[in-house]
Amino acid sequence: MSMSGAAVRDSDHGRPAGWKQSAAVRWLLLLLFVLLFCAVLSPRLIPKTYNLELGSVSTRDIAAPRQWEDERATELAKEQAAESVEPKYSIVALRNETLVDQIVARMEQLNADTDVSFDNKVEIYRREIPARYDAFVDKFAADNRDSETYNPGLLEEMARNVKEQRYTIPEETFYKLPLLSGQRLQGIRQVAAEAVRRLMSEQLTDAETARAKVAEMINTSSLDDRTDREIAAELARFAIMPNKFYDQQATEKARAQARENTPSVVIKEGDIVVRKGQTITPEIYERLEGLGLLKSSTNIWPYFGLVIFALLSALAIYSYLEHVGLPGNGPNAKYGNSQLLMLLMIFALNLLAMAIVALIQTSDTYFLGYLAPAALGPVLIALLLDLNLAIVSAIVFAAAGSILFNTESGRIFDFTFGFVILVASLAAVFAVHKAGQRSTLLKAGVLASLFGTAAVLALISFGELPPRMEIIYSAACTFAGGLLTVVLVIGLMPFFELSFGILSALKLIELSNPNHPLLRKLLTETPGTYHHSVMVGNLSEAAAEAIGANGLLCRVGSFYHDIGKTKRPGYFIENQNHMENPHDSIDPKLSRSIIIAHARDGVEMLKAHNIPKPIRDIAEQHHGTTLLKYFYHKAVKQAEAAGVEPDFTEDDFRYPGPKAQSKEAAIVGIADCVEAAVRSLHNPTIEQIESMIHKIIKSRLDDNQFNECDLTLKELDKIAQTLKETVVGIFHSRIEYPEDVKPKEKA
């Protein structure tokens, strides 16, 4: 028999309804969640502090609780390393000989132009040659601005430096240039360009050092004419530029690298910061303050982080309850506070059990952490509330366990324990969410033990293996923790079921036992109703599971939905075997009262036997406010026959309701009508059954019987289809099938 792992709440179990709807109570419970996490986790996350002052004497050895970097000393060391880095210079290959070629080419062109006078040529040279220098530099910078060879800062430095060191050609030289022929200019170009190429092959920060060598090189050249050598020298001096420049970006990068390569000044975890009897100097005081060991300089960030962690954990749970809701109830706010209170108690129990185990755990006996029954909370939540909420809670408990069982200083989480807790919790949760009997809990505990042990052994296998006995102890503690979990679950389940009126899947299984006093009464006093109820249970469970509702609740609710008929069994047709129908001889109004009373009587009987409210709701709501059509029409006919106006209305012959408030109550009501209708048919056909089911559902839909529950039209179609298939299966022998031509037998 399949069932939902979610439990069903008894919303009126001895508590005033108001507190369940109060927003103030909800916020209070959320605050209690936060305080619970803070209280349990603070010993692990908040460092210990000492009351020490500058100049006082320490009464104990104080060790660093964690590794800490002395930022001031580290920064000083980095600055010293950066200052020791020499400025970086980069070479820029300008190819200055091309400037000589450009100037000579212009001279050849201009000197050959006879239309330009001598004085104009001198003026042109005086203006153009310096301009060509600047244009040459600017063009080089522009052409290389997007290249990867030179950075923009270097190009700017190059242009500024080169222009500052530009050579000024003597005035008399400009008067000699127009007199040069093309042949003489070619010789001058060749000699000047070669001198520039050779001198610029060196690294030059100051162009004057290279220019000083020009005269010697030109005088030993192939030029014979003194004027040609003079002009070649001036052109070479003009074209020579510095090619080595200060590279600020490279310098900053080298200094940054020096800073980065400078090791931090670190106080390691466990290092003695101050010894007993030692005076607290400013340096020691600063280190104590940096490590958060002084009460006067308590670091608020651990408190801030703890509150944020607790708040996020609480909000994750709260948001799920508020916006996702529980199966069968929806995210209705009136259920939130009761659910939050029970969830808070489960979290408190689970975290308290983990914290107790953490107290006896040490760095040498770290394996004792595996003994904690960390899956207790997720299992209880899966049984009493919701599977998905149990998974979310398992993640939260895994994170909390990673903090509580962390034995190594310097880190907050030990995910070894978190992983084991998560694996064991999920194994147990998936084992119990469809639990059909208490023995299933033992199976879940064994699975949690086995999966948890497997997770421990898997983690131990990575890296260097610990001693053999530690492996054995770790596996044994994990296995024992799983068994301890199931023992605590079995012991705590009745407490939560009684205290919060929880109708868990296990409780539903117990209520479906035929030996229950009410079911025995139903069987012995109204066997027809008992058989009807069992059939309705089969139909409603199949229909509920088809749309994702609680099928087990429908089945068990169906067993009890007509328990009120045991007060007057003879007035209900399924119990009238070989006897006259008493309704034939009594007034229709009296018949109406007797029939309607069975729902009210059933609720009272269920209350007297402490049957949980969801089952009572099904007994009360399965008829909704439907009309007793037979007795209404009978009363109308009697009034017409007597020739009097009816002193009643159609509403007088309706059930008092309420209408179905849940999918389960609506489904049981549909299945109740379908079963009774099918039982009244003699050898029905499949077409008749299908038509009858659709007619019943349409009649209730038109009568607005589903207005107060969240059934959709698509779900009603699924219910109709499932009921048809189930009815055909149950009443197979009574259904007439159309005669089909039998297929020919194969040879």
Secondary structure, DSSP 4 states (H G I P E B T S, - for coil): ----SS-EE-TTSSS-THHHH-HHHHHHHHHHHHHHHHHHHHHHHSPP-B---TT-B-SS-EE-SS-EE-HHHHHHHHHHHHHTSPPPEEE----THHHHHHHHHHHHHHHT-TTS-HHHHHHHHHHHHHHHHHHHHHHHHHHTTT-SSS-HHHHHHHHHHHHHTPPPPPHHHHHHGGG--HHHHHHHHHHHHHHHHHHTTS--S-HHHHHTTHHHHHHTSS---HHHHHHHHHHHHHH----EEE-HHHHHHHHHHHHHHSPP-EEPTT-EEE-TT-B--HHHHHHHHHTT-BGGG--SHHHHHHHHHHHHHHHHHHHIIIII-BTTTBS-GGGHHHHHHHHHHHHHHHHHHHHHHHHH--STTGGGGGGS-TTHHHHHHHHHT-HHHHHHHHHHHHHHHHHHT--STT-S--HHHHHHHHHHHHHHHHHHTT--STHHHHHHHHHHHHHHHHHHHHHHHSSS---HHHHHHHHHHHHHHHHHHHHHHHHHHHHHHHHTTEE-HHHHHHHT-TTSHHHHHHHHH-HHHHHHHHHHHHHHHHHHHHTTS-HHHHHHHHHHTTGGGGGSGGGSGGG-TTS--GGGGS-HHHHHHHHHHHHHHHHHHHHHTT--HHHHHHHHHTTTT-B-HHHHHHHHHHHHHHT---S--GGGGB---PPP-SHHHHHHHHHHHHHHHHHHSSS-BHHHHHHHHHHHHHHHHHTTTTTTS---HHHHHHHHHHHHHHHHHHTGGGPBPPPPPPPPPP-
